């Protein structure tokens, strides 16, 4: 599944020149939304996959955010210095909002019919991936941005709209949690082998 890219007309050379004169140039001169999406989509899908834990939800998350951003692209270019950071923050916020909405229990009168078995995710039994998936959304976002995307603490803080101290504390808590979970899984595997 690929993310939906809204159809937006290409700019004429004159419009691009006017933006350049006003100082509204995105790094790499990606002022056209379609060009920006083409250039950024693989990285956004990877970031979404790391946030959601599955490629299908990642594609849905990217599509949802890009649909909202596409209609306000010129405003976002004018108001933000880094639209990629704005989109990452929007993705993190949308993921956290969805997580909050869906984490509530829904009681039903009857049990649903058993479903067909879905294909197994290759990372399903990977201890690090399982431990990463168990982290709270904000800690997971900090870890993914720091170690997967290679952003600095300042860039992460700007991307998520939090202070650098919050980034450091969330990263520290997440790493401590990951260490504890991975040590626990290593000890359990050692006991099973005996």
C-alpha positions in Angstrom: 0.0 0.0 0.0 1.4 3.4 -0.9 0.4 6.7 0.6 -2.1 8.9 -1.2 -0.6 12.0 -2.8 -3.2 14.7 -3.5 -3.1 16.0 -7.0 -1.7 19.5 -6.9 -0.9 21.4 -10.0 2.8 22.2 -10.8 3.9 25.7 -10.2 4.9 27.9 -13.1 8.4 29.2 -13.2 7.1 32.7 -12.3 5.5 31.4 -9.0 8.7 29.6 -8.0 10.7 32.8 -8.7 8.3 34.9 -6.6 8.7 32.4 -3.7 12.4 32.5 -4.0 12.4 36.3 -4.0 10.3 36.3 -0.8 12.6 33.7 0.9 10.1 30.8 0.8 12.5 28.2 -0.4 12.5 24.7 1.1 15.9 23.0 1.4 16.5 21.3 -1.9 14.0 23.7 -3.6 11.0 21.3 -2.9 8.4 24.0 -2.8 5.9 21.9 -4.8 4.0 19.5 -2.6 4.2 16.6 -5.0 8.0 16.9 -5.4 8.3 17.2 -1.6 6.3 14.0 -1.1 8.2 12.1 -3.8 11.5 13.0 -2.1 10.3 12.5 1.5 7.9 9.5 1.2 10.4 6.7 1.9 11.7 8.3 5.0 8.2 9.1 6.2 7.1 5.5 5.7 10.1 4.2 7.6 9.4 6.7 10.5 5.7 5.7 10.4 6.6 2.0 10.5 8.8 2.5 13.5 6.0 4.5 15.2 3.2 2.1 14.5 5.0 -1.2 14.5 3.5 -2.3 11.2 3.9 -1.2 7.6 0.1 -1.0 6.8 -0.7 1.3 9.7 2.4 3.3 8.8 1.1 3.9 5.3 -2.3 4.8 6.7 -0.7 7.3 9.1 1.4 8.9 6.4 -1.5 9.1 4.1 -3.7 10.7 6.8 -1.1 13.3 7.7 -0.2 14.1 4.1 -3.9 14.6 3.2 -4.2 17.2 5.9 -0.9 18.9 5.1 -1.5 19.0 1.3 -4.4 21.4 1.6 -2.3 23.8 3.8 1.1 23.3 2.1 1.7 27.0 1.2 0.7 28.1 4.7 3.1 25.5 6.2 5.9 26.6 4.0 5.4 30.2 5.1 5.1 29.5 8.8 7.6 26.7 9.4 11.3 26.6 8.6 11.4 22.8 8.2 8.2 21.2 6.8 9.7 17.7 7.3 9.9 18.3 11.0 6.4 19.6 11.0 5.2 16.5 9.2 7.1 14.2 11.6 5.5 16.0 14.6 2.1 15.7 13.0 2.6 12.0 12.5 3.7 11.5 16.1 0.7 13.5 17.3 -1.7 11.6 15.0 -0.3 8.3 16.2 -0.6 9.2 19.8 -4.2 10.5 19.3 -5.1 7.2 17.5 -3.5 5.2 20.3 -5.4 7.1 22.9 -8.7 6.5 21.1 -8.2 2.8 20.5 -6.6 1.8 23.7 -10.0 1.8 25.5 -11.7 -1.4 25.9 -14.9 -2.1 24.0 -17.2 -4.6 25.6 -19.3 -6.7 23.3 -22.3 -9.0 24.0 -21.0 -11.8 21.7 -17.6 -12.9 20.7 -16.7 -12.2 17.1 -16.1 -15.0 14.7 -12.5 -16.2 14.4 -10.6 -14.5 11.6 -8.4 -16.0 9.0 -4.8 -16.1 10.2 -2.8 -13.1 8.8 0.7 -13.4 7.4 3.3 -13.3 10.1 5.4 -10.1 10.4 9.1 -11.0 10.1 9.9 -8.9 13.1 7.1 -10.4 15.3 9.5 -12.5 17.3 12.5 -10.1 17.3 13.1 -9.2 20.9 14.3 -5.6 20.2 11.3 -5.0 17.9 8.9 -6.4 20.6 10.5 -4.3 23.3 10.4 -1.2 21.1 6.7 -1.8 20.3 5.9 -2.0 24.1 7.3 1.5 24.8 4.9 4.4 25.3 4.4 6.4 22.1 6.5 9.4 23.1 9.4 7.3 24.2 9.2 5.3 21.0 9.1 8.4 18.9 12.2 9.8 20.7 14.1 6.5 20.2 13.1 6.2 16.6 14.1 9.8 15.7 17.4 9.5 17.6 18.7 6.1 16.6 16.7 5.3 13.5 16.5 8.6 11.7 19.8 9.9 13.3 18.4 13.3 14.5 20.1 15.3 17.2 18.4 16.1 20.5 17.6 19.6 19.4 16.1 18.4 16.1 14.0 15.9 18.0 12.8 18.5 20.4 11.8 20.8 17.6 10.1 17.9 15.7 8.0 16.8 18.7 7.5 20.3 20.2 9.1 19.5 23.5 12.2 20.7 25.4 15.6 19.1 25.0 15.4 18.0 28.6 12.2 16.1 27.9 13.9 14.4 24.9 16.8 13.4 27.2 14.6 12.1 29.9 12.3 10.2 27.5 15.3 8.7 25.8 16.9 7.7 29.1 13.6 6.0 30.3 13.2 4.3 27.0 16.7 2.9 27.0 16.4 1.7 30.6 13.2 0.0 29.7 14.6 -1.6 26.6 17.7 -2.8 28.5 15.5 -4.4 31.2 13.2 -6.1 28.7 16.1 -7.4 26.6 18.0 -8.7 29.6 14.8 -10.3 30.8 14.3 -12.0 27.4 17.9 -13.1 27.3 17.5 -14.8 30.7 14.3 -16.4 29.7 15.9 -17.9 26.6 18.8 -19.2 28.6 16.4 -21.0 31.0 14.4 -22.5 28.1 17.6 -23.9 26.5 18.6 -25.7 29.7 
